[in-house]
């Protein structure tokens, strides 16, 4: 994770308080793997509609997406800073 937050990102945006390796239980890693497979191949990870998906799975997916957006925001901010320096 980045050492500094990009502007507009607050600690309230974070869903984890430590490194994911320390925080995530084995079921979460399974959920992360499932989510990755879904995002690559498309479709819901379990049979049925969104309301039929396991709540823990959906929570884990939410955490992954939230953390991913923070990292993406940081990378975009860094790239913007680098572009300004090149001008």
N, CA, C and O atoms as a printed pandas DataFrame, in Angstrom:
     atom_number atom_name residue_name chain_id  residue_number  x_coord  y_coord  z_coord
0              1         N          UNK        A               1    0.845   -1.189    0.000
1              2        CA          UNK        A               1    0.000    0.000    0.000
2              3         C          UNK        A               1    0.884    1.244    0.000
3              4         O          UNK        A               1    2.022    1.215    0.469
4              5         N          UNK        A               2    0.346    2.318   -0.527
5              6        CA          UNK        A               2    1.120    3.556   -0.602
6              7         C          UNK        A               2    1.409    4.123    0.789
7              8         O          UNK        A               2    0.647    3.923    1.735
8              9         N          UNK        A               3    2.533    4.835    0.882
9             10        CA          UNK        A               3    2.894    5.463    2.159
10            11         C          UNK        A               3    2.055    6.708    2.418
11            12         O          UNK        A               3    1.794    7.064    3.566
12            13         N          UNK        A               4    1.637    7.364    1.341
13            14        CA          UNK        A               4    0.854    8.592    1.464
14            15         C          UNK        A               4   -0.454    8.435    0.706
15            16         O          UNK        A               4   -0.488    7.847   -0.375
16            17         N          UNK        A               5   -1.515    8.956    1.270
17            18        CA          UNK        A               5   -2.819    8.897    0.608
18            19         C          UNK        A               5   -2.916    9.990   -0.444
19            20         O          UNK        A               5   -2.417   11.096   -0.237
20            21         N          UNK        A               6   -3.549    9.694   -1.563
21            22        CA          UNK        A               6   -3.802   10.763   -2.520
22            23         C          UNK        A               6   -4.823   11.738   -1.954
23            24         O          UNK        A               6   -5.587   11.379   -1.058
24            25         N          UNK        A               7   -4.849   12.952   -2.457
25            26        CA          UNK        A               7   -5.832   13.926   -1.967
26            27         C          UNK        A               7   -7.249   13.387   -2.108
27            28         O          UNK        A               7   -7.592   12.766   -3.114
28            29         N          UNK        A               8   -8.063   13.629   -1.094
29            30        CA          UNK        A               8   -9.453   13.203   -1.129
30            31         C          UNK        A               8   -9.691   11.810   -0.579
31            32         O          UNK        A               8  -10.843   11.411   -0.410
32            33         N          UNK        A               9   -8.635   11.056   -0.294
33            34        CA          UNK        A               9   -8.785    9.717    0.270
34            35         C          UNK        A               9   -8.536    9.812    1.771
35            36         O          UNK        A               9   -7.483   10.283    2.202
36            37         N          UNK        A              10   -9.499    9.367    2.561
37            38        CA          UNK        A              10   -9.382    9.441    4.012
38            39         C          UNK        A              10   -9.276    8.043    4.615
39            40         O          UNK        A              10   -9.524    7.045    3.939
40            41         N          UNK        A              11   -8.911    7.984    5.877
41            42        CA          UNK        A              11   -8.820    6.688    6.551
42            43         C          UNK        A              11  -10.180    6.000    6.616
43            44         O          UNK        A              11  -10.246    4.775    6.719
44            45         N          UNK        A              12  -11.257    6.764    6.558
45            46        CA          UNK        A              12  -12.602    6.170    6.567
46            47         C          UNK        A              12  -12.870    5.375    5.290
47            48         O          UNK        A              12  -13.758    4.523    5.260
48            49         N          UNK        A              13  -12.100    5.654    4.234
49            50        CA          UNK        A              13  -12.258    4.915    2.979
50            51         C          UNK        A              13  -11.676    3.507    3.073
51            52         O          UNK        A              13  -12.035    2.633    2.283
52            53         N          UNK        A              14  -10.793    3.288    4.021
53            54        CA          UNK        A              14  -10.145    1.981    4.167
54            55         C          UNK        A              14  -11.087    1.003    4.824
55            56         O          UNK        A              14  -11.849    1.373    5.718
56            57         N          UNK        A              15  -11.042   -0.253    4.386
57            58        CA          UNK        A              15  -11.869   -1.306    4.966
58            59         C          UNK        A              15  -11.026   -2.236    5.834
59            60         O          UNK        A              15  -11.568   -2.993    6.639
60            61         N          UNK        A              16   -9.707   -2.185    5.675
61            62        CA          UNK        A              16   -8.805   -3.011    6.468
62            63         C          UNK        A              16   -7.903   -2.100    7.284
63            64         O          UNK        A              16   -7.554   -1.008    6.836
64            65         N          UNK        A              17   -7.524   -2.538    8.471
65            66        CA          UNK        A              17   -6.662   -1.702    9.313
66            67         C          UNK        A              17   -5.210   -2.171    9.326
67            68         O          UNK        A              17   -4.353   -1.519    9.922
68            69         N          UNK        A              18   -4.930   -3.295    8.673
69            70        CA          UNK        A              18   -3.564   -3.813    8.590
70            71         C          UNK        A              18   -3.364   -4.460    7.220
71            72         O          UNK        A              18   -4.250   -4.436    6.366
72            73         N          UNK        A              19   -2.207   -5.024    7.041
73            74        CA          UNK        A              19   -1.893   -5.727    5.797
74            75         C          UNK        A              19   -2.895   -6.865    5.590
75            76         O          UNK        A              19   -3.194   -7.596    6.533
76            77         N          UNK        A              20   -3.419   -7.025    4.371
77            78        CA          UNK        A              20   -4.382   -8.099    4.121
78            79         C          UNK        A              20   -3.859   -9.492    4.487
79            80         O          UNK        A              20   -4.642  -10.356    4.880
80            81         N          UNK        A              21   -2.572   -9.716    4.367
81            82        CA          UNK        A              21   -2.009  -11.024    4.719
82            83         C          UNK        A              21   -2.218  -11.311    6.210
83            84         O          UNK        A              21   -2.435  -12.458    6.601
84            85         N          UNK        A              22   -2.152  -10.268    7.035
85            86        CA          UNK        A              22   -2.347  -10.432    8.479
86            87         C          UNK        A              22   -3.824  -10.509    8.855
87            88         O          UNK        A              22   -4.182  -11.196    9.812
88            89         N          UNK        A              23   -4.670   -9.825    8.124
89            90        CA          UNK        A              23   -6.070   -9.660    8.499
90            91         C          UNK        A              23   -6.988  -10.742    7.939
91            92         O          UNK        A              23   -7.895  -11.205    8.629
92            93         N          UNK        A              24   -6.759  -11.141    6.706
93            94        CA          UNK        A              24   -7.703  -12.024    6.007
94            95         C          UNK        A              24   -7.617  -13.474    6.484
95            96         O          UNK        A              24   -6.537  -14.054    6.592
96            97         N          UNK        A              25   -8.773  -14.026    6.760
97            98        CA          UNK        A              25   -8.890  -15.446    7.098
98            99         C          UNK        A              25   -8.810  -16.267    5.821
99           100         O          UNK        A              25   -8.954  -15.717    4.729
100          101         N          UNK        A              26   -8.580  -17.577    5.934
101          102        CA          UNK        A              26   -8.519  -18.422    4.727
102          103         C          UNK        A              26   -9.756  -18.321    3.839
103          104         O          UNK        A              26   -9.635  -18.356    2.614
104          105         N          UNK        A              27  -10.952  -18.195    4.436
105          106        CA          UNK        A              27  -12.154  -18.100    3.612
106          107         C          UNK        A              27  -12.117  -16.858    2.733
107          108         O          UNK        A              27  -12.640  -16.866    1.618
108          109         N          UNK        A              28  -11.482  -15.763    3.245
109          110        CA          UNK        A              28  -11.398  -14.533    2.464
110          111         C          UNK        A              28  -10.495  -14.720    1.249
111          112         O          UNK        A              28  -10.782  -14.204    0.169
112          113         N          UNK        A              29   -9.399  -15.465    1.431
113          114        CA          UNK        A              29   -8.512  -15.706    0.288
114          115         C          UNK        A              29   -9.232  -16.533   -0.764
115          116         O          UNK        A              29   -9.033  -16.331   -1.962
116          117         N          UNK        A              30  -10.067  -17.461   -0.322
117          118        CA          UNK        A              30  -10.883  -18.230   -1.261
118          119         C          UNK        A              30  -11.839  -17.296   -1.997
119          120         O          UNK        A              30  -12.034  -17.408   -3.207
120          121         N          UNK        A              31  -12.433  -16.370   -1.236
121          122        CA          UNK        A              31  -13.352  -15.408   -1.853
122          123         C          UNK        A              31  -12.618  -14.512   -2.849
123          124         O          UNK        A              31  -13.142  -14.216   -3.923
124          125         N          UNK        A              32  -11.414  -14.082   -2.497
125          126        CA          UNK        A              32  -10.624  -13.239   -3.400
126          127         C          UNK        A              32  -10.314  -14.002   -4.686
127          128         O          UNK        A              32  -10.424  -13.452   -5.782
128          129         N          UNK        A              33   -9.933  -15.252   -4.549
129          130        CA          UNK        A              33   -9.657  -16.072   -5.726
130          131         C          UNK        A              33  -10.917  -16.232   -6.571
131          132         O          UNK        A              33  -10.864  -16.148   -7.798
132          133         N          UNK        A              34  -12.047  -16.461   -5.912
133          134        CA          UNK        A              34  -13.318  -16.595   -6.628
134          135         C          UNK        A              34  -13.652  -15.301   -7.368
135          136         O          UNK        A              34  -14.052  -15.327   -8.531
136          137         N          UNK        A              35  -13.483  -14.174   -6.683
137          138        CA          UNK        A              35  -13.768  -12.880   -7.301
138          139         C          UNK        A              35  -12.866  -12.648   -8.506
139          140         O          UNK        A              35  -13.320  -12.179   -9.550
140          141         N          UNK        A              36  -11.603  -12.975   -8.359
141          142        CA          UNK        A              36  -10.677  -12.805   -9.480
142          143         C          UNK        A              36  -11.138  -13.631  -10.677
143          144         O          UNK        A              36  -11.159  -13.151  -11.811
144          145         N          UNK        A              37  -11.506  -14.874  -10.404
145          146        CA          UNK        A              37  -11.990  -15.740  -11.481
146          147         C          UNK        A              37  -13.238  -15.152  -12.134
147          148         O          UNK        A              37  -13.374  -15.170  -13.357
148          149         N          UNK        A              38  -14.145  -14.631  -11.311
149          150        CA          UNK        A              38  -15.373  -14.035  -11.847
150          151         C          UNK        A              38  -15.053  -12.825  -12.709
151          152         O          UNK        A              38  -15.606  -12.661  -13.796
152          153         N          UNK        A              39  -14.148  -11.973  -12.210
153          154        CA          UNK        A              39  -13.844  -10.757  -12.968
154          155         C          UNK        A              39  -13.123  -11.062  -14.272
155          156         O          UNK        A              39  -13.230  -10.303  -15.235
156          157         N          UNK        A              40  -12.393  -12.169  -14.308
157          158        CA          UNK        A              40  -11.693  -12.559  -15.529
158          159         C          UNK        A              40  -12.637  -13.257  -16.506
159          160         O          UNK        A              40  -12.621  -12.967  -17.703
160          161         N          UNK        A              41  -13.457  -14.176  -15.997
161          162        CA          UNK        A              41  -14.281  -15.010  -16.869
162          163         C          UNK        A              41  -15.734  -14.554  -16.968
163          164         O          UNK        A              41  -16.456  -14.993  -17.863
164          165         N          UNK        A              42  -16.173  -13.683  -16.066
165          166        CA          UNK        A              42  -17.548  -13.181  -16.078
166          167         C          UNK        A              42  -18.511  -14.130  -15.381
167          168         O          UNK        A              42  -18.251  -15.329  -15.279
168          169         N          UNK        A              43  -19.625  -13.584  -14.901
169          170        CA          UNK        A              43  -20.630  -14.396  -14.216
170          171         C          UNK        A              43  -20.486  -14.346  -12.705
171          172         O          UNK        A              43  -19.424  -14.005  -12.185
172          173         N          UNK        A              44  -21.548  -14.684  -12.010
173          174        CA          UNK        A              44  -21.533  -14.719  -10.548
174          175         C          UNK        A              44  -20.777  -15.947  -10.063
175          176         O          UNK        A              44  -20.792  -16.984  -10.726
176          177         N          UNK        A              45  -20.111  -15.841   -8.908
177          178        CA          UNK        A              45  -19.308  -16.961   -8.424
178          179         C          UNK        A              45  -20.118  -18.185   -7.990
179          180         O          UNK        A              45  -19.634  -19.312   -8.091
180          181         N          UNK        A              46  -21.338  -17.973   -7.511
181          182        CA          UNK        A              46  -22.186  -19.090   -7.061
182          183         C          UNK        A              46  -23.478  -19.097   -7.877
183          184         O          UNK        A              46  -23.828  -18.107   -8.519
184          185         N          UNK        A              47  -24.169  -20.216   -7.841
185          186        CA          UNK        A              47  -25.409  -20.333   -8.596
186          187         C          UNK        A              47  -26.465  -19.359   -8.069
187          188         O          UNK        A              47  -26.482  -19.037   -6.881
188          189         N          UNK        A              48  -27.331  -18.899   -8.946
189          190        CA          UNK        A              48  -28.436  -18.040   -8.544
190          191         C          UNK        A              48  -28.167  -16.570   -8.803
191          192         O          UNK        A              48  -27.156  -16.188   -9.392
192          193         N          UNK        A              49  -29.113  -15.755   -8.338
193          194        CA          UNK        A              49  -29.037  -14.298   -8.489
194          195         C          UNK        A              49  -28.102  -13.699   -7.447
195          196         O          UNK        A              49  -27.572  -14.412   -6.595
196          197         N          UNK        A              50  -27.906  -12.407   -7.517
197          198        CA          UNK        A              50  -27.033  -11.724   -6.548
198          199         C          UNK        A              50  -27.516  -11.939   -5.116
199          200         O          UNK        A              50  -26.707  -12.058   -4.196
200          201         N          UNK        A              51  -28.827  -11.988   -4.930
201          202        CA          UNK        A              51  -29.371  -12.190   -3.585
202          203         C          UNK        A              51  -29.128  -13.608   -3.067
203          204         O          UNK        A              51  -29.275  -13.862   -1.872
204          205         N          UNK        A              52  -28.760  -14.527   -3.949
205          206        CA          UNK        A              52  -28.473  -15.904   -3.554
206          207         C          UNK        A              52  -26.992  -16.127   -3.213
207          208         O          UNK        A              52  -26.616  -17.213   -2.771
208          209         N          UNK        A              53  -26.160  -15.111   -3.416
209          210        CA          UNK        A              53  -24.727  -15.246   -3.152
210          211         C          UNK        A              53  -24.468  -15.190   -1.636
211          212         O          UNK        A              53  -25.175  -14.479   -0.921
212          213         N          UNK        A              54  -23.472  -15.925   -1.145
213          214        CA          UNK        A              54  -23.154  -15.893    0.287
214          215         C          UNK        A              54  -22.743  -14.485    0.745
215          216         O          UNK        A              54  -21.954  -13.817    0.077
216          217         N          UNK        A              55  -23.274  -14.051    1.866
217          218        CA          UNK        A              55  -22.999  -12.706    2.379
218          219         C          UNK        A              55  -21.507  -12.504    2.630
219          220         O          UNK        A              55  -20.968  -11.437    2.336
220          221         N          UNK        A              56  -20.837  -13.519    3.171
221          222        CA          UNK        A              56  -19.400  -13.387    3.425
222          223         C          UNK        A              56  -18.625  -13.189    2.133
223          224         O          UNK        A              56  -17.659  -12.427    2.092
224          225         N          UNK        A              57  -19.043  -13.862    1.100
225          226        CA          UNK        A              57  -18.396  -13.710   -0.200
226          227         C          UNK        A              57  -18.574  -12.294   -0.723
227          228         O          UNK        A              57  -17.622  -11.675   -1.199
228          229         N          UNK        A              58  -19.794  -11.784   -0.633
229          230        CA          UNK        A              58  -20.050  -10.426   -1.110
230          231         C          UNK        A              58  -19.285   -9.396   -0.286
231          232         O          UNK        A              58  -18.806   -8.406   -0.839
232          233         N          UNK        A              59  -19.159   -9.605    1.015
233          234        CA          UNK        A              59  -18.380   -8.691    1.863
234          235         C          UNK        A              59  -16.909   -8.714    1.465
235          236         O          UNK        A              59  -16.270   -7.667    1.364
236          237         N          UNK        A              60  -16.381   -9.897    1.242
237          238        CA          UNK        A              60  -14.981  -10.009    0.826
238          239         C          UNK        A              60  -14.757   -9.319   -0.516
239          240         O          UNK        A              60  -13.753   -8.632   -0.703
240          241         N          UNK        A              61  -15.677   -9.500   -1.436
241          242        CA          UNK        A              61  -15.570   -8.840   -2.739
242          243         C          UNK        A              61  -15.598   -7.328   -2.564
243          244         O          UNK        A              61  -14.847   -6.609   -3.224
244          245         N          UNK        A              62  -16.461   -6.846   -1.677
245          246        CA          UNK        A              62  -16.515   -5.412   -1.398
246          247         C          UNK        A              62  -15.198   -4.880   -0.865
247          248         O          UNK        A              62  -14.766   -3.791   -1.244
248          249         N          UNK        A              63  -14.562   -5.634    0.005
249          250        CA          UNK        A              63  -13.263   -5.232    0.559
250          251         C          UNK        A              63  -12.220   -5.186   -0.538
251          252         O          UNK        A              63  -11.460   -4.223   -0.636
252          253         N          UNK        A              64  -12.177   -6.213   -1.357
253          254        CA          UNK        A              64  -11.202   -6.263   -2.450
254          255         C          UNK        A              64  -11.396   -5.080   -3.394
255          256         O          UNK        A              64  -10.432   -4.417   -3.777
256          257         N          UNK        A              65  -12.624   -4.824   -3.760
257          258        CA          UNK        A              65  -12.908   -3.719   -4.676
258          259         C          UNK        A              65  -12.536   -2.373   -4.053
259          260         O          UNK        A              65  -11.951   -1.523   -4.725
260          261         N          UNK        A              66  -12.865   -2.174   -2.795
261          262        CA          UNK        A              66  -12.563   -0.922   -2.106
262          263         C          UNK        A              66  -11.058   -0.689   -2.043
263          264         O          UNK        A              66  -10.581    0.399   -2.366
264          265         N          UNK        A              67  -10.321   -1.698   -1.632
265          266        CA          UNK        A              67   -8.866   -1.570   -1.542
266          267         C          UNK        A              67   -8.256   -1.363   -2.923
267          268         O          UNK        A              67   -7.314   -0.587   -3.080
268          269         N          UNK        A              68   -8.785   -2.047   -3.908
269          270        CA          UNK        A              68   -8.289   -1.909   -5.273
270          271         C          UNK        A              68   -8.498   -0.484   -5.789
271          272         O          UNK        A              68   -7.622    0.073   -6.451
272          273         N          UNK        A              69   -9.648    0.099   -5.488
273          274        CA          UNK        A              69   -9.915    1.481   -5.920
274          275         C          UNK        A              69   -8.951    2.455   -5.257
275          276         O          UNK        A              69   -8.514    3.414   -5.892
276          277         N          UNK        A              70   -8.612    2.226   -3.987
277          278        CA          UNK        A              70   -7.661    3.104   -3.307
278          279         C          UNK        A              70   -6.285    3.024   -3.958
279          280         O          UNK        A              70   -5.635    4.047   -4.172
280          281         N          UNK        A              71   -5.845    1.817   -4.269
281          282        CA          UNK        A              71   -4.545    1.650   -4.923
282          283         C          UNK        A              71   -4.571    2.307   -6.303
283          284         O          UNK        A              71   -3.611    2.972   -6.691
284          285         N          UNK        A              72   -5.659    2.124   -7.038
285          286        CA          UNK        A              72   -5.782    2.730   -8.361
286          287         C          UNK        A              72   -5.759    4.257   -8.260
287          288         O          UNK        A              72   -5.115    4.920   -9.073
288          289         N          UNK        A              73   -6.449    4.812   -7.279
289          290        CA          UNK        A              73   -6.450    6.267   -7.087
290          291         C          UNK        A              73   -5.042    6.761   -6.788
291          292         O          UNK        A              73   -4.624    7.802   -7.295
292          293         N          UNK        A              74   -4.322    6.025   -5.976
293          294        CA          UNK        A              74   -2.943    6.399   -5.653
294          295         C          UNK        A              74   -2.077    6.381   -6.912
295          296         O          UNK        A              74   -1.317    7.317   -7.160
296          297         N          UNK        A              75   -2.193    5.329   -7.695
297          298        CA          UNK        A              75   -1.382    5.222   -8.915
298          299         C          UNK        A              75   -1.707    6.340   -9.901
299          300         O          UNK        A              75   -0.805    6.897  -10.526
300          301         N          UNK        A              76   -2.971    6.664  -10.040
301          302        CA          UNK        A              76   -3.359    7.749  -10.939
302          303         C          UNK        A              76   -2.798    9.082  -10.455
303          304         O          UNK        A              76   -2.332    9.893  -11.256
304          305         N          UNK        A              77   -2.843    9.302   -9.157
305          306        CA          UNK        A              77   -2.305   10.537   -8.592
306          307         C          UNK        A              77   -0.803   10.631   -8.843
307          308         O          UNK        A              77   -0.295   11.688   -9.220
308          309         N          UNK        A              78   -0.107    9.542   -8.638
309          310        CA          UNK        A              78    1.352    9.519   -8.887
310          311         C          UNK        A              78    1.651    9.804  -10.360
311          312         O          UNK        A              78    2.562   10.572  -10.669
312          313         N          UNK        A              79    0.903    9.201  -11.255
313          314        CA          UNK        A              79    1.116    9.411  -12.681
314          315         C          UNK        A              79    0.838   10.862  -13.055
315          316         O          UNK        A              79    1.544   11.429  -13.889
316          317         N          UNK        A              80   -0.168   11.463  -12.455
317          318        CA          UNK        A              80   -0.472   12.872  -12.701
318          319         C          UNK        A              80    0.676   13.753  -12.230
319          320         O          UNK        A              80    1.065   14.693  -12.924
320          321         N          UNK        A              81    1.220   13.453  -11.056
321          322        CA          UNK        A              81    2.363   14.210  -10.531
322          323         C          UNK        A              81    3.571   14.082  -11.448
323          324         O          UNK        A              81    4.250   15.072  -11.721
324          325         N          UNK        A              82    3.846   12.872  -11.924
325          326        CA          UNK        A              82    4.982   12.657  -12.826
326          327         C          UNK        A              82    4.800   13.411  -14.139
327          328         O          UNK        A              82    5.751   13.989  -14.664
328          329         N          UNK        A              83    3.580   13.405  -14.667
329          330        CA          UNK        A              83    3.299   14.115  -15.916
330          331         C          UNK        A              83    3.521   15.622  -15.747
331          332         O          UNK        A              83    4.037   16.279  -16.651
332          333         N          UNK        A              84    3.133   16.165  -14.596
333          334        CA          UNK        A              84    3.345   17.591  -14.340
334          335         C          UNK        A              84    4.826   17.915  -14.276
335          336         O          UNK        A              84    5.245   18.971  -14.751
336          337         N          UNK        A              85    5.625   17.028  -13.698
337          338        CA          UNK        A              85    7.063   17.260  -13.572
338          339         C          UNK        A              85    7.755   17.218  -14.936
339          340         O          UNK        A              85    8.772   17.884  -15.130
340          341         N          UNK        A              86    7.221   16.450  -15.875
341          342        CA          UNK        A              86    7.831   16.331  -17.203
342          343         C          UNK        A              86    7.615   17.577  -18.058
343          344         O          UNK        A              86    8.376   17.841  -18.989
344          345         N          UNK        A              87    6.589   18.325  -17.739
345          346        CA          UNK        A              87    6.251   19.502  -18.559
346          347         C          UNK        A              87    7.203   20.614  -18.343
347          348         O          UNK        A              87    7.063   21.674  -18.953
